[in-house]
Amino acid sequence: MPSPISSVLRRLTHTIREFTIAQRTVAIIGVAVLVLGIAALSFWVTRPQLSPLFSGLSGTDANT
């Protein structure tokens, strides 16, 4: 792994190890909310936009 990436990961690991249990809990909940929010947003954005093809038809025209 390249040196700059390794140093960033080492610093991140060191910082996380210094967290208290409460801080770790809040961080985990925050990451979970962020991931769920991104998943919900991507689901909502990629949903097809449905609209009626015809409106105002009589019962016989609608073949009901």
Rosetta blueprint (number, residue, H / E / L):
1 M L
2 P L
3 S H
4 P H
5 I H
6 S H
7 S H
8 V H
9 L H
10 R H
11 R H
12 L H
13 T H
14 H H
15 T H
16 I H
17 R H
18 E L
19 F L
20 T L
21 I H
22 A H
23 Q H
24 R H
25 T H
26 V H
27 A H
28 I H
29 I H
30 G H
31 V H
32 A H
33 V H
34 L H
35 V H
36 L H
37 G H
38 I H
39 A H
40 A H
41 L H
42 S H
43 F H
44 W H
45 V H
46 T H
47 R L
48 P L
49 Q L
50 L L
51 S L
52 P L
53 L L
54 F L
55 S L
56 G L
57 L L
58 S L
59 G L
60 T L
61 D L
62 A L
63 N L
64 T L
